[in-house]
């Protein structure tokens, strides 16, 4: 009875969720509509464009991440405990899920007629070429994936599915996650959207498959980002898209 009564409490919306969503939405709108002004302000402080971009991203994810962690730490602790009872499952399925993600993305790109680098991707590549790994890895591999899994899986599926059909929630999660990475930049160009659609489909699938385990989808997301970071650092800058 204790477990059954605890689970609904973990999937109720609370004030911290509202603050986290408000911070994410507000900062996103700020950067979409006043990004130039924010960039100029940060350049007054840091001078270097790459450092300024890094600072903007770090402030963004840290501001949302504080409330995300405060809201979801009980779920995260529970889900880590579950994964800890199945270490070989976790060690095997996380890389397998990343491989499946790459395959799904390749299929989508083939259907849509090729890849197009989004401004989000190009911006990250630019930072990775100039910002040291010890700063980029915590942002892209630790903080960013947790914030996004909290918002797009835990809130849009885990909690929203208490009120809306699960599969509708999954569709919302896929569309919102993919769109937020390109909207306001190049627009919803399918070739630029495809990599994020591939990520979203697999992340939603593993989240639901593991019984809404936030930390498993987080580990898959973090592993995918780590792979991308390692590849970008390993590939010479002159071979990367301009």
Buried (B, 14 or more C-beta within 10 A) or exposed (E): EEEEEEEEEBBEBEEBBEBBBEBBEEBBEEBEEEEEEBBEEBBEEBEEBBBBBBBBBBEBBEBBBBBBBEBBEEBBEBBBEBBEEEEEEBEEBBBEBBEBBBEBBBEBBEEBEEBBBBEBBBBBBBBBEBBEEEEBBEBBBBBBBBBBBBBBBBBBBBBBBEEEEBEEBBBBBBBBBBBBBBBBBBEEEBBBBBBBBBBBBBBBBBBBEBEBBBBBBBBBBBBBBBBBBEEBBEEEEEEBEE
